[in-house]
Amino acid sequence: MRVALALVALTGCSQIFGLSEPVHAAQTDAALVDALVDDVIEDVVVADAAVRLCDPTQADLVACFDFEGSVESDTSAAIVVSASNYTFVSGRVGSAVHVDATTTYTIGETTALDVAAVTTEAWIYVDALPAAGLRMGVWDTNGQYGMFIRDTGVIACTNGGLGVTSLTAVAANEWTHVACTTSTAGVNVYKNGLVSASGPGTTIPTVATDGSVVGGNSPTGERFTGTIDSLRVYNSARSDQQICKAAGC
């Protein structure tokens, strides 16, 4: 039964768990199958933890976009979205939203996003990096905090007029988990669940803004070109362990 389960899981779920191709019976023996079963079970646990996107028990989750056929946040009725020129496509988990230079995806000004500490995280699939000297936004709350991808592929976490940039880069045409945390204790930039760069603690501006933007700079410009999935905003600086779990690392 265990061997049969392994072969079914590995041949039927190769894309889900990142296997490059199905594993066939002729390629395995009992010991290898046992090891592969253990790997699959471990991946299922990690993936299941990562996909529990909009968990109502997470009191610090203030905006959550799973993009399963809707542009609305799944966590807050106070967040009013206006979106056009986008498409739903196959995502990192379920479906995702594809945006480009013609997309508008704005969130009206709301006190729900005026926070003293923040975590912004998402899965992104970049179609093409920005031209030299430019950047594109994953999320931006105007004048307060944001997350951008620069022309070299590095992740930039912004806070007012300040910022911290990752030491490792995002590549085009592959899924990458990106995250920024900001609080008075410090600023961290994460790539695929691991800290890529850190900066000193800072206070997030609470001035009135022009709202927020998914896949761009608020209020306009610097549009993301690619796919965004599982976008979350927390009113806390999440721990390294929590970011790693979300990224499935």
C-alpha positions as CSV (number, residue, x, y, z in Angstrom):
1,M,0.0,0.0,0.0
2,R,2.8,2.4,0.9
3,V,4.6,1.7,-2.5
4,A,1.4,2.3,-4.4
5,L,0.7,5.5,-2.5
6,A,4.2,6.7,-3.3
7,L,3.9,6.1,-7.0
8,V,0.5,7.7,-7.2
9,A,1.6,10.7,-5.3
10,L,4.8,11.2,-7.2
11,T,3.4,10.7,-10.7
12,G,0.2,12.7,-10.0
13,C,1.6,15.6,-8.0
14,S,5.0,16.3,-9.7
15,Q,4.0,19.8,-10.6
16,I,2.5,20.6,-7.2
17,F,5.6,19.7,-5.3
18,G,8.2,20.9,-7.7
19,L,9.4,17.5,-9.1
20,S,10.8,17.9,-12.6
21,E,9.2,14.8,-13.9
22,P,7.1,11.8,-12.7
23,V,8.9,8.9,-11.0
24,H,8.1,5.5,-12.6
25,A,8.1,2.1,-10.9
26,A,11.0,0.9,-13.0
27,Q,13.2,3.6,-11.5
28,T,12.7,2.8,-7.9
29,D,13.2,0.1,-5.3
30,A,11.4,-0.3,-1.9
31,A,14.0,1.8,0.0
32,L,13.9,4.6,-2.5
33,V,10.1,4.7,-2.5
34,D,10.1,4.9,1.3
35,A,12.4,7.8,1.2
36,L,10.4,9.5,-1.5
37,V,7.2,9.0,0.5
38,D,8.8,10.7,3.5
39,D,9.8,13.6,1.2
40,V,6.3,13.9,-0.2
41,I,4.6,13.8,3.2
42,E,7.0,16.5,4.4
43,D,6.2,18.7,1.4
44,V,2.5,18.2,1.9
45,V,2.8,19.5,5.5
46,V,4.8,22.5,4.5
47,A,2.6,23.3,1.5
48,D,-0.6,23.0,3.6
49,A,0.8,25.3,6.2
50,A,1.8,27.8,3.5
51,V,-1.5,27.8,1.7
52,R,-3.7,28.6,4.7
53,L,-3.7,32.2,3.5
54,C,-6.5,34.1,5.1
55,D,-6.7,32.6,8.6
56,P,-9.2,34.4,10.8
57,T,-7.3,33.4,13.9
58,Q,-4.4,35.7,12.8
59,A,-5.3,38.9,14.6
60,D,-2.4,40.8,13.0
61,L,-3.5,40.0,9.4
62,V,-5.0,43.3,8.1
63,A,-5.1,42.6,4.3
64,C,-5.0,39.3,2.6
65,F,-5.4,38.7,-1.2
66,D,-5.5,35.1,-2.3
67,F,-6.7,36.1,-5.9
68,E,-9.0,33.1,-6.2
69,G,-11.3,34.7,-8.7
70,S,-11.6,38.0,-6.7
71,V,-9.5,41.2,-6.5
72,E,-10.9,42.0,-3.0
73,S,-9.1,41.5,0.3
74,D,-10.4,38.4,2.0
75,T,-10.0,39.9,5.5
76,S,-11.3,43.4,5.7
77,A,-14.5,45.0,4.6
78,A,-12.9,48.4,5.2
79,I,-10.6,47.8,2.2
80,V,-12.2,49.1,-1.0
81,V,-10.6,47.9,-4.2
82,S,-10.7,49.3,-7.7
83,A,-9.1,47.2,-10.4
84,S,-9.0,47.0,-14.2
85,N,-6.9,45.4,-16.9
86,Y,-5.8,42.3,-14.9
87,T,-6.3,38.6,-15.5
88,F,-6.5,35.5,-13.2
89,V,-4.0,32.9,-14.1
90,S,-2.6,29.7,-12.6
91,G,-0.7,30.7,-9.4
92,R,1.7,29.4,-6.9
93,V,-1.3,28.2,-4.9
94,G,-4.6,28.0,-6.8
95,S,-5.0,31.0,-9.0
96,A,-3.1,34.3,-9.0
97,V,-3.5,37.8,-10.6
98,H,-1.4,38.8,-13.6
99,V,-0.7,42.5,-14.0
100,D,1.2,44.7,-16.4
101,A,1.8,48.3,-17.4
102,T,-1.9,48.8,-18.2
103,T,-3.3,47.5,-14.9
104,T,-4.8,49.6,-12.2
105,Y,-5.2,48.0,-8.8
106,T,-5.8,50.5,-6.1
107,I,-7.0,50.3,-2.5
108,G,-8.7,53.3,-1.0
109,E,-7.2,55.1,2.0
110,T,-8.1,53.2,5.2
111,T,-6.9,53.3,8.8
112,A,-6.7,49.5,8.7
113,L,-3.4,50.0,6.8
114,D,-2.0,52.7,9.1
115,V,0.2,50.6,11.2
116,A,3.1,50.9,13.7
117,A,4.8,47.8,12.5
118,V,4.3,45.9,9.2
119,T,5.0,42.7,7.3
120,T,4.3,42.5,3.6
121,E,4.8,39.2,1.8
122,A,3.8,37.6,-1.5
123,W,4.7,35.0,-4.1
124,I,5.8,36.7,-7.3
125,Y,6.6,35.5,-10.8
126,V,8.4,38.3,-12.7
127,D,7.9,38.2,-16.5
128,A,10.7,40.7,-17.1
129,L,12.8,42.8,-14.7
130,P,12.5,46.6,-15.0
131,A,14.6,48.6,-17.5
132,A,17.9,50.0,-16.2
133,G,17.5,52.5,-13.4
134,L,13.8,51.7,-12.9
135,R,11.9,49.6,-10.4
136,M,8.4,48.0,-10.1
137,G,6.1,47.7,-7.1
138,V,4.7,44.6,-5.5
139,W,2.8,46.6,-2.9
140,D,3.0,50.2,-1.9
141,T,1.1,52.3,0.7
142,N,1.9,55.8,-0.3
143,G,4.3,57.7,2.0
144,Q,4.3,54.8,4.5
145,Y,5.7,51.4,3.4
146,G,6.2,49.4,0.3
147,M,8.0,46.5,-1.5
148,F,9.7,46.9,-4.9
149,I,11.8,45.0,-7.3
150,R,14.7,46.9,-8.9
151,D,16.3,46.5,-12.3
152,T,18.9,44.2,-10.9
153,G,16.3,41.9,-9.3
154,V,17.0,43.0,-5.8
155,I,14.1,43.4,-3.4
156,A,13.7,46.9,-1.9
157,C,11.7,47.4,1.4
158,T,10.7,51.1,1.7
159,N,9.6,53.1,4.7
160,G,8.8,56.7,4.0
161,G,12.0,58.0,2.4
162,L,14.2,55.2,3.7
163,G,14.8,51.7,2.4
164,V,16.7,48.4,2.8
165,T,17.7,46.4,-0.2
166,S,18.3,42.6,-0.4
167,L,21.7,41.2,-1.1
168,T,20.2,38.5,-3.3
169,A,18.2,39.0,-6.5
170,V,14.9,37.7,-7.9
171,A,15.1,36.1,-11.3
172,A,12.6,36.4,-14.1
173,N,10.4,33.4,-15.0
174,E,10.3,31.6,-11.7
175,W,8.3,31.8,-8.5
176,T,9.9,33.6,-5.6
177,H,8.6,34.3,-2.1
178,V,9.4,37.9,-1.0
179,A,8.8,39.7,2.3
180,C,9.6,42.9,4.2
181,T,9.2,43.4,7.9
182,T,9.5,46.9,9.5
183,S,9.3,47.9,13.2
184,T,11.3,50.0,15.7
185,A,13.3,46.8,16.4
186,G,14.6,46.5,12.8
187,V,13.9,46.1,9.1
188,N,14.4,42.8,7.3
189,V,14.2,41.8,3.7
190,Y,13.5,38.2,2.9
191,K,13.9,36.1,-0.3
192,N,12.4,32.6,-0.2
193,G,11.9,32.7,3.5
194,L,15.5,33.6,4.5
195,V,16.8,37.0,5.6
196,S,18.7,38.6,2.7
197,A,19.4,42.0,4.3
198,S,18.7,43.9,7.5
199,G,18.6,47.5,8.7
200,P,18.1,49.5,11.9
201,G,14.7,49.9,13.5
202,T,12.5,52.7,12.3
203,T,9.1,54.3,12.9
204,I,6.6,54.0,10.0
205,P,5.1,57.3,9.0
206,T,1.4,57.7,9.8
207,V,0.7,60.7,7.5
208,A,-2.4,60.7,5.3
209,T,-1.8,58.8,2.1
210,D,-3.4,58.3,-1.3
211,G,-4.2,54.7,-0.5
212,S,-2.3,51.6,-1.6
213,V,-1.5,49.8,-4.8
214,V,-1.1,46.1,-5.7
215,G,1.6,45.7,-8.4
216,G,2.8,49.3,-8.5
217,N,3.7,52.5,-6.8
218,S,1.0,54.5,-5.0
219,P,-0.6,56.6,-6.4
220,T,0.6,55.8,-9.9
221,G,3.4,54.3,-12.0
222,E,6.2,51.7,-11.6
223,R,3.8,48.9,-12.6
224,F,4.7,45.3,-11.9
225,T,5.0,43.0,-15.0
226,G,4.1,39.4,-14.0
227,T,2.0,37.4,-11.6
228,I,1.4,38.0,-7.8
229,D,-0.1,35.4,-5.5
230,S,-0.9,35.1,-1.8
231,L,-0.3,38.8,-0.9
232,R,-0.6,39.5,2.8
233,V,-0.1,42.6,5.0
234,Y,0.2,42.2,8.8
235,N,0.3,45.0,11.4
236,S,3.3,43.4,13.1
237,A,6.8,42.4,12.2
238,R,6.6,38.7,11.8
239,S,9.4,36.4,13.0
240,D,12.0,34.7,10.8
241,Q,10.2,31.4,11.6
242,Q,6.8,32.7,10.5
243,I,8.3,34.1,7.2
244,C,10.1,30.8,6.5
245,K,6.9,28.8,7.1
246,A,5.0,31.0,4.7
247,A,7.7,30.4,2.1
248,G,7.7,26.7,2.7
249,C,11.4,26.6,3.5
